[in-house]
Amino acid sequence: MLKRFILPEYSILGSLNRVSPASAAHLMATLLDSTSPSVALCAGEFGRFENGGREFLITDPRTPTPWTNVLANERYGLVLSQAGAGFSWFENCQLFRLSRWNQDLVEDRQGRFVYLRDLDTGDVWSTTLQPTLVDASVDQVRHGPGYTIFTREVNGIESECTVFVPRADSCEVWILRLRNNTARQRRIRFASYVDWHLGSAGDVHREFHRLFIETRTVGTTQLAWKHAGLIENERTAPSPPIIAFHSVNGVDIAGWTSGKADFLGRPARLESPAALFDGPKPGNGRWEDPIASAMGDLVLEPGQAVSFTLTLGATEDSTDALRLAAKYSLEESERALQEVKQHWEKICQATTLKTGAPAIDVMVNYWLPYQTIASRMTARCAYYQQGGAYGFRDQLQDSLALLPIEPDQTKKQLLIHAEATYEDGGVRHWWHPGTSIYAESKHSDTCLWLAFGTLAYLDETADLSVLDTECAYLNWVTQAPGERASWLDHCLRGIQRSLDRRSPRGLPLILAGDWNDGLSHAGLDGTGESVWVGMFLFDILRRWATILPEIGLSDLAKSFAQSAEELRSAVNEFGWDGEWYLEGTCDDGRPLGSHENTSGQIFLNPQTWAVITGIAPEDRARKALNAAKERLIKPYGALLLQPAYSHVDPWVGYITRYAPGSRENGGVYSHASTWAVQALAMRGDAQLALDLYRGMLPSGKPDHEMYAAEPYVMPGNVDGPDSPNEGRAGWTWYTGSSAWMLRVAYDWICGVRATREGLLVNPPDNDMGDFGLSRKFRGDRFDIHVEGSGPNIGMTSPTAEICQDNMLLSTGQGACHQVRVRRS
């Protein structure tokens, strides 16, 4: 079955009797990661990386799907597509959106726009492709960490609109430059357009909600707010409304239009609003469908340029709103933009990797850390998903990628999750910070992730004293902070909760799903089991058993070691299917991931974690991983399961509702695929691990049309062979795979990973060639230069005392060490 995406070697990969999976994958990855700049720098029909990988330049904004950027600080953010569409929010992308928006990956037409009109010819266009869709002689979009620049030239008028969110203020800034590139005088009218929403994502009954919105203009600023509702059957004073604002600085304006019908005209024409011809129509949005549109006229002589700024934002009161609106002059905006760029450069370059393979380097050094921090941890938002909340597993795992960058931030995040733990070790599945909106977890694995994340933190820092940090538990009855105990206690109660919820056979119950949320109905009756959670819990118990004696808990360490052996026995007695490991069982007794199944015969996670955890005997580890190679590993990633489910099964879960070959149902779920990279590396299959990693990188996809998604950030999923769109990616930005791709790159592709004993340097024997990795470790910086190839490793440094076999030891004095590693 050959498709347009598939190169000829795909048929080789599927024909295991002719060539090994490792060789086939190597051939494919070599093609995908060619040394030619057009491939390695992802130069395709829609764009390429530039500025050393710091920016992705979109040369044709008519991309297959919206190619977006996520710009945010701790209080404010926006999602912005290459067409100019998207939305803005204050503090929470779900609970308070400033502008109206509807997720539409085809039209991608709702946003905040700037229109331009030639007053002599009547021509109308916009500074972005949307909403006018007018062709431009120059039409480029430049996404970078913290900013996006739209450059267009239409009818000889060049426009450049730079959008960014300042480091601290709750607003966004648009720096707009217009230049007359013709030999005659031009008279140009500009008009901004913001469609006010001012509420939660669920406020979709517009005729109802618009009546609560009020606007007021103060000079070059419009203020807008939504009157707070009242509580049913209670007479309480409403809380003060949040004040939104839209402002213009540095240019005269003719006036404001506040009603959508007045702006668009009749019939409504988003591509050519009536107000551009009729001029602004003063009014108050109180009795209309409220918008904000500032309008002004400019005269540009030949070669003349003019620059000014527009802001959009929100604060708690009108005084602060007017202050912010006035703050961002052109000079202040340029200064703030440089501050944003420097901030992200410092973060992204805190740990650097130079492999000579641009497809790897641009992602590891810029886009993976930016995606993880900006979208996943700060905004908690993207185009495909607008979360706003913390997920217990999600941001906890994301924070682990920050360990080589800023371990204190990881610690801060882990403590946030500790305080989302209940007194019996249960946790919230997700929650909106600062609100009473949450969901309790009914999954089998969530209570274990704090213990897992803490182990990673201890590997990085070796600081056991943090385990004494006191933090609160949530009370089940009050849902408020209650009992206080140590960080260690929070970890131990989560572990005990999992130990207490095992089947008569000794396997953990799967409940409403394990890590795979799609197995949502497999264990609702309390009898279904998860083999994967058995592996996960085994690993956590075994690792904690080595730490507990050091803090005076030897008896508990022995208990954990015994429980780990019980799990090892149960997993290998009841979880082995003959050639691979089961995922688990359903409440009705049917196995998940067995050769007995018509659909979902094999799942990825049990095969990879059998290796990662060391729970499998040698022969079974080999067989399980071979089964994954033969059945699940594709040139573009490792499938989560195979074959896909084709019918809805109420005993399995919502995974069976997905179209076959998409997302968890037989597609590549990128997050889990990173664990396949790790397992392959741990088994010594370093070349296939590297090939799989390369195949997953979006920056290695030369066919933009087929791949469809942004080639500069990780997708959550890629369609598998049961989909007619095999190789097409989706659900970008808001995916935990970005953090894991970063961790896997450092730890297993480079072989440089933190342990409690020190920084282990064990570069794998693959064809990546010489590389350099610079990272902080316990107060020092290590510049590690790896040369040659082969399984034998020699390591030298002018600071000889820091080298101990394959381990680097920190002095803790802030020193920078040059380390040379020779493979032979």
Secondary structure, 3 states (H helix, E strand, C coil): CCCCCCCCHHHHHHCCCCCCHHHHHHHHHHHHCCCCHHHHCCCECCEEEEHHHCEEEECCCCCCCCCEEEEECCCEEEEEECCCEEEEEECCCCCCEEECCCCCCCCCCCECEEEEEECCCCCEEECCCCCCCCCCCEEEEEEECCEEEEEEEECCEEEEEEEECCCCCCEEEEEEEEEECCCCCEEEEEEEEEEEEEECCCCCCHHHHHHHEEEEEECCEEEEEECCCCCCCCCCCCCCCCEEEEEEECCCCCEEEEEHHHHHCCCCCCCCCCHHHHCCCCCCHHHCCEEEEEEEEEEECCCCEEEEEEEEEEECCHHHHHHHHHHCCHHHHHHHHHHHHHHHHHHHCCCEEECCCHHHHHHHHHHHHHHHHHHHHHHCECCCCECCCEECCHHHHHHHCCCCCCHHHHHHHHHHHHCCEECCCCEEEEECCCCCCEEECCECCHHHHHHHHHHHHHHHHCCHHHHHCEEEEECCCCCCEEEEEEHHHHHHHHHHHHHHCECCCCCEECECCCCCCCCCCCCCCCCCEEHHHHHHHHHHHHHHHHHHHHHCCHHHHHHHHHHHHHHHHHHHHHCECCCCECCEECCCCCEECCCCCCCCCEEHHHHHHHHHCCCCCHHHHHHHHHHHHHHCEECCEEECEECCCCCCCCCCCHHHHCCCCECCECCEEHHHHHHHHHHHHHCCCHHHHHHHHHHHCHHHCCCHHHHCCCCCCCEEEECCCCCCCCCCEEEECCCCHHHHHHHHHHHHHCCEEEECCEEEECCCCCCCCCEEEEEEECCEEEEEEEEECCCCEEEECCCHHHEECCEECCCCCCCEEEEEEEEC
